[in-house]
Amino acid sequence: MSIVSEAPGYLQVFSDGSVKRFAPEIAPALEESPNGFKSKDVMIDPLKPITARIFLPRDRISSSPLPVVVYFHGGGFCIGSTTWLGYHYFLGDLSVASQSIVVSIDYRLAPENRLPLAYEDCYSSLEWILSSYQARSEPWLDRADLSRVFLSGDSAGGNITHNVAYKVLRNGISHLRIKGLLLIHPYFGSAERTKKEMEEGAAGDVAMNDMFWRLSIPEGSNRDYFGCNFEKAELPAAQWLEFPAVVVYVAGLDFLKERGVMYSEFLERKGVRMVKLVEAKRESHVFHVFYPESEATRLLQRQMSEFMKSF
């Protein structure tokens, strides 16, 4: 049995189809945190399974209902978890900074569960939030304001954010209003290489991207699969006008910055009512996960909070 695909330190895929993952440091969910938030793990669907971690600010500034941020972690659709230390502290601190309820989803991973299953899992998490709120079965959602729901995620999670919003537009979820999307360093692609992807020094990044796409898109598909290439999604022109407001965060040193810029330009051409591009010039891909207490991360949290408070 040999290794056929590998992301060193994170993932190994073997010739018999088996998968081995290596997780970085994990953070437990805690009722009390010195950072001013509390967290708990919940089960969304035990059969699949889909789980989530909910974050709440411990001390609320207002007694008003709180907006909800539904967050999708990154990892090329193949690795990652809301329980990773970096995600735990970034999202907990975001709940405090934005005074919001953050529900971070652990969806099923590829290659065992290829796309579009991640999109379906994350869409079903919205249905779970609504049903739990209506049935009062999850106390931490009792103060949720479902007229102010925001979808967010980084890297592959940014991709999921777009595709879940697209699915909501097509299918609808009554009594749950998505006000905005916050995509952090989104992970998109296409069969055609971009200028940056063809640069001589990009070979390592291109090879890793190719591997994650090969493991995650449906077998027999290519990089023009709709989940990879956002331009292949079919939506009537009128529905693009109903697409939520979007802010795209890119990092100046990120190999994927070019794709994030292309995505924002695509939405503008489609007539999406509000599209904003924000760049962290001196930062790298998903810096907020690796350095959750950095000044750049604090700035990102403030920017996200300001975007949410504008609705």
C-alpha positions as CSV (number, residue, x, y, z in Angstrom):
1,M,0.0,0.0,0.0
2,S,1.6,3.3,-1.1
3,I,0.8,7.0,-0.7
4,V,-0.8,8.4,-3.8
5,S,-1.6,11.9,-2.6
6,E,-0.2,13.9,0.4
7,A,-0.4,17.2,2.1
8,P,2.5,16.9,4.4
9,G,1.5,17.2,8.1
10,Y,-2.2,17.1,7.2
11,L,-3.3,14.4,4.9
12,Q,-2.2,11.1,3.3
13,V,-4.3,9.2,0.7
14,F,-3.3,5.6,0.0
15,S,-3.5,3.4,-3.0
16,D,-6.3,1.3,-1.5
17,G,-8.4,4.5,-1.1
18,S,-7.9,4.8,2.7
19,V,-7.2,8.2,4.1
20,K,-5.2,9.3,7.1
21,R,-5.5,12.8,8.5
22,F,-3.1,14.6,11.0
23,A,-4.8,17.3,13.0
24,P,-2.9,20.2,14.5
25,E,-3.6,21.2,18.1
26,I,-7.3,20.9,19.0
27,A,-9.3,23.2,21.3
28,P,-12.1,21.9,23.5
29,A,-15.4,23.6,23.7
30,L,-15.6,25.6,26.9
31,E,-18.4,27.3,28.8
32,E,-15.9,29.9,30.0
33,S,-13.0,31.4,28.2
34,P,-10.6,34.2,29.3
35,N,-11.2,35.8,25.9
36,G,-14.8,36.6,26.8
37,F,-16.7,34.0,24.8
38,K,-18.2,30.6,25.5
39,S,-18.5,27.6,23.1
40,K,-20.3,24.3,22.8
41,D,-20.4,21.4,20.3
42,V,-23.8,20.3,18.8
43,M,-24.9,17.5,16.6
44,I,-26.6,18.6,13.4
45,D,-27.1,15.2,11.7
46,P,-25.8,12.0,13.5
47,L,-26.2,9.8,10.4
48,K,-23.8,11.6,8.1
49,P,-22.4,12.9,10.6
50,I,-22.4,16.7,10.6
51,T,-21.5,18.6,13.8
52,A,-21.0,22.3,14.7
53,R,-19.4,24.4,17.3
54,I,-21.4,27.4,18.6
55,F,-19.7,30.5,19.9
56,L,-21.4,33.2,22.0
57,P,-20.1,36.4,23.6
58,R,-20.2,35.9,27.4
59,D,-21.0,39.5,28.1
60,R,-23.5,41.0,25.8
61,I,-23.4,44.7,25.1
62,S,-27.2,44.8,24.3
63,S,-30.2,42.7,25.2
64,S,-31.3,42.8,21.5
65,P,-31.3,39.6,19.5
66,L,-27.9,38.7,18.0
67,P,-27.1,38.3,14.3
68,V,-25.9,34.8,13.3
69,V,-22.7,34.0,11.4
70,V,-22.6,30.6,9.9
71,Y,-18.9,29.7,9.2
72,F,-17.4,27.1,7.0
73,H,-13.8,26.2,7.6
74,G,-11.1,25.8,4.9
75,G,-8.8,22.9,4.0
76,G,-9.3,22.2,0.3
77,F,-12.5,20.3,1.1
78,C,-10.2,17.5,2.4
79,I,-8.9,18.7,5.8
80,G,-9.8,21.1,8.6
81,S,-12.2,21.4,11.5
82,T,-13.8,24.0,13.6
83,T,-12.1,22.3,16.6
84,W,-8.6,23.3,15.3
85,L,-7.1,25.8,17.8
86,G,-6.8,28.6,15.3
87,Y,-10.4,28.4,14.2
88,H,-11.6,28.1,17.8
89,Y,-10.0,31.4,18.9
90,F,-10.6,33.3,15.7
91,L,-14.3,32.5,15.7
92,G,-14.7,32.9,19.5
93,D,-13.1,36.3,19.3
94,L,-15.2,37.2,16.3
95,S,-18.4,36.5,18.2
96,V,-17.2,39.0,20.8
97,A,-16.0,41.6,18.4
98,S,-19.2,41.4,16.3
99,Q,-21.6,40.6,19.1
100,S,-23.0,37.7,17.2
101,I,-23.8,34.0,17.5
102,V,-21.2,32.1,15.4
103,V,-22.2,28.6,14.2
104,S,-19.1,26.8,12.7
105,I,-19.9,23.7,10.7
106,D,-17.9,20.5,10.5
107,Y,-19.1,19.2,7.1
108,R,-18.1,15.8,5.6
109,L,-14.7,15.8,3.9
110,A,-13.4,14.6,0.6
111,P,-12.1,12.3,-0.9
112,E,-14.5,10.0,1.0
113,N,-17.3,12.5,0.5
114,R,-16.8,14.4,-2.7
115,L,-18.5,17.6,-3.8
116,P,-21.3,18.6,-3.8
117,L,-21.8,16.8,-0.4
118,A,-20.0,19.7,1.4
119,Y,-22.5,22.1,-0.1
120,E,-25.4,19.9,0.9
121,D,-24.2,19.5,4.4
122,C,-23.7,23.2,4.9
123,Y,-27.1,24.0,3.3
124,S,-28.7,21.5,5.7
125,S,-27.0,23.3,8.6
126,L,-29.1,26.4,7.8
127,E,-32.2,24.3,7.9
128,W,-31.1,22.9,11.3
129,I,-30.5,26.4,12.7
130,L,-34.0,27.4,11.6
131,S,-35.7,24.3,12.9
132,S,-33.8,24.5,16.2
133,Y,-34.8,28.1,16.7
134,Q,-38.4,27.5,15.9
135,A,-38.6,24.4,18.2
136,R,-36.5,26.1,20.9
137,S,-34.5,22.9,21.0
138,E,-31.1,24.7,21.2
139,P,-31.0,27.3,24.0
140,W,-27.9,29.0,22.6
141,L,-30.0,30.0,19.5
142,D,-32.9,31.5,21.5
143,R,-31.6,35.0,21.1
144,A,-30.7,34.6,17.4
145,D,-32.0,37.2,14.9
146,L,-32.7,35.1,11.8
147,S,-33.4,38.2,9.8
148,R,-29.7,38.9,10.0
149,V,-27.8,35.8,9.0
150,F,-24.3,36.0,7.4
151,L,-22.4,33.3,5.7
152,S,-18.7,33.2,6.0
153,G,-15.7,31.0,5.5
154,D,-12.1,30.9,4.4
155,S,-10.4,29.2,1.5
156,A,-12.6,26.2,0.6
157,G,-15.0,27.6,3.1
158,G,-15.2,30.8,1.1
159,N,-16.1,28.6,-1.9
160,I,-18.8,26.9,0.2
161,T,-20.1,30.3,1.3
162,H,-20.8,31.2,-2.4
163,N,-22.2,27.9,-3.3
164,V,-24.6,27.7,-0.3
165,A,-25.8,31.2,-1.0
166,Y,-26.4,30.1,-4.6
167,K,-28.3,27.1,-3.4
168,V,-30.4,29.2,-1.0
169,L,-31.4,31.5,-4.0
170,R,-32.4,28.5,-6.0
171,N,-34.2,26.5,-3.3
172,G,-35.0,29.1,-0.6
173,I,-35.3,28.8,3.1
174,S,-38.3,30.6,4.5
175,H,-38.0,32.7,7.7
176,L,-34.2,32.9,7.4
177,R,-32.7,35.9,5.7
178,I,-29.1,35.9,4.5
179,K,-28.0,39.5,4.6
180,G,-24.4,39.2,3.5
181,L,-21.5,36.9,2.5
182,L,-18.0,37.3,3.9
183,L,-15.5,35.3,1.9
184,I,-11.9,35.1,3.3
185,H,-9.2,34.1,0.7
186,P,-11.8,32.0,-1.3
187,Y,-10.7,28.9,-3.1
188,F,-11.9,28.7,-6.7
189,G,-10.4,27.4,-9.9
190,S,-10.9,26.6,-13.6
191,A,-9.6,24.4,-16.3
192,E,-7.8,27.4,-17.7
193,R,-4.8,28.6,-15.7
194,T,-4.5,32.2,-14.6
195,K,-1.4,34.3,-15.3
196,K,-0.2,33.8,-11.7
197,E,-0.6,30.0,-11.9
198,M,1.6,29.9,-14.9
199,E,4.5,31.8,-13.3
200,E,7.7,29.8,-12.9
201,G,7.7,30.0,-9.1
202,A,4.1,28.8,-8.7
203,A,4.7,25.1,-9.4
204,G,4.4,24.0,-5.8
205,D,1.2,25.9,-5.1
206,V,-0.3,24.7,-8.4
207,A,0.5,21.1,-7.7
208,M,-1.1,21.3,-4.2
209,N,-4.2,23.0,-5.6
210,D,-4.4,20.4,-8.4
211,M,-4.3,17.6,-5.8
212,F,-7.0,19.0,-3.6
213,W,-9.3,19.6,-6.6
214,R,-8.6,16.1,-7.9
215,L,-9.6,14.7,-4.5
216,S,-12.7,16.8,-4.0
217,I,-14.6,17.3,-7.3
218,P,-16.8,14.4,-8.6
219,E,-14.9,11.7,-10.3
220,G,-15.0,12.3,-14.1
221,S,-15.3,16.0,-13.7
222,N,-12.7,18.6,-14.5
223,R,-11.9,22.0,-13.1
224,D,-14.8,23.6,-14.9
225,Y,-17.1,21.8,-12.5
226,F,-19.5,24.5,-11.2
227,G,-18.2,24.1,-7.7
228,C,-14.7,24.9,-8.8
229,N,-15.4,27.5,-11.6
230,F,-18.0,30.0,-10.3
231,E,-18.6,31.2,-13.9
232,K,-20.2,27.8,-14.7
233,A,-23.1,28.3,-12.2
234,E,-26.4,28.8,-13.9
235,L,-28.7,31.4,-12.4
236,P,-31.3,33.6,-14.1
237,A,-30.2,37.2,-14.5
238,A,-32.9,38.5,-12.2
239,Q,-31.8,36.3,-9.4
240,W,-28.3,37.7,-9.4
241,L,-29.9,41.0,-8.5
242,E,-31.2,39.2,-5.4
243,F,-27.8,37.8,-4.4
244,P,-26.7,39.0,-0.9
245,A,-24.2,41.7,-0.4
246,V,-20.6,40.4,-0.6
247,V,-17.3,41.3,0.9
248,V,-14.2,39.4,-0.4
249,Y,-11.1,39.5,1.7
250,V,-7.8,38.8,-0.1
251,A,-4.2,38.6,1.2
252,G,-1.4,40.3,-0.8
253,L,1.0,37.4,-0.4
254,D,-1.6,34.7,-1.1
255,F,-1.3,32.6,-4.3
256,L,-5.2,32.6,-4.4
257,K,-5.5,36.4,-4.3
258,E,-6.0,36.5,-8.1
259,R,-9.0,34.2,-7.9
260,G,-10.6,36.3,-5.2
261,V,-10.3,39.4,-7.3
262,M,-11.7,37.6,-10.3
263,Y,-14.7,36.4,-8.2
264,S,-15.5,39.9,-7.0
265,E,-15.3,41.2,-10.6
266,F,-17.6,38.4,-11.8
267,L,-20.2,39.4,-9.2
268,E,-20.0,43.0,-10.3
269,R,-20.6,42.0,-13.9
270,K,-23.7,40.0,-12.8
271,G,-25.2,43.0,-11.1
272,V,-24.9,41.9,-7.5
273,R,-26.0,45.0,-5.6
274,M,-23.0,45.3,-3.3
275,V,-19.5,43.8,-3.8
276,K,-16.5,45.0,-1.8
277,L,-12.9,43.8,-2.0
278,V,-10.6,44.2,1.0
279,E,-6.9,43.4,0.8
280,A,-4.4,42.6,3.7
281,K,-1.4,43.6,1.7
282,R,1.4,42.0,3.7
283,E,-0.4,38.8,4.8
284,S,-0.5,35.2,3.5
285,H,-3.3,32.7,2.9
286,V,-5.6,32.1,6.0
287,F,-3.2,34.1,8.3
288,H,-6.1,34.4,10.7
289,V,-6.1,30.7,11.4
290,F,-2.3,30.4,11.9
291,Y,-2.1,33.7,13.9
292,P,-5.5,34.2,15.5
293,E,-4.1,36.8,17.9
294,S,-2.2,38.9,15.4
295,E,-2.9,42.5,14.8
296,A,-3.9,41.6,11.2
297,T,-6.4,39.2,12.5
298,R,-7.8,41.7,14.9
299,L,-8.2,44.1,12.0
300,L,-10.0,41.4,9.9
301,Q,-12.4,40.8,12.8
302,R,-13.1,44.6,13.1
303,Q,-13.7,44.8,9.3
304,M,-16.1,41.8,9.4
305,S,-17.9,43.4,12.3
306,E,-18.3,46.7,10.5
307,F,-19.7,45.0,7.4
308,M,-22.2,43.1,9.5
309,K,-23.3,46.2,11.5
310,S,-24.1,48.0,8.2
311,F,-27.2,45.8,7.9
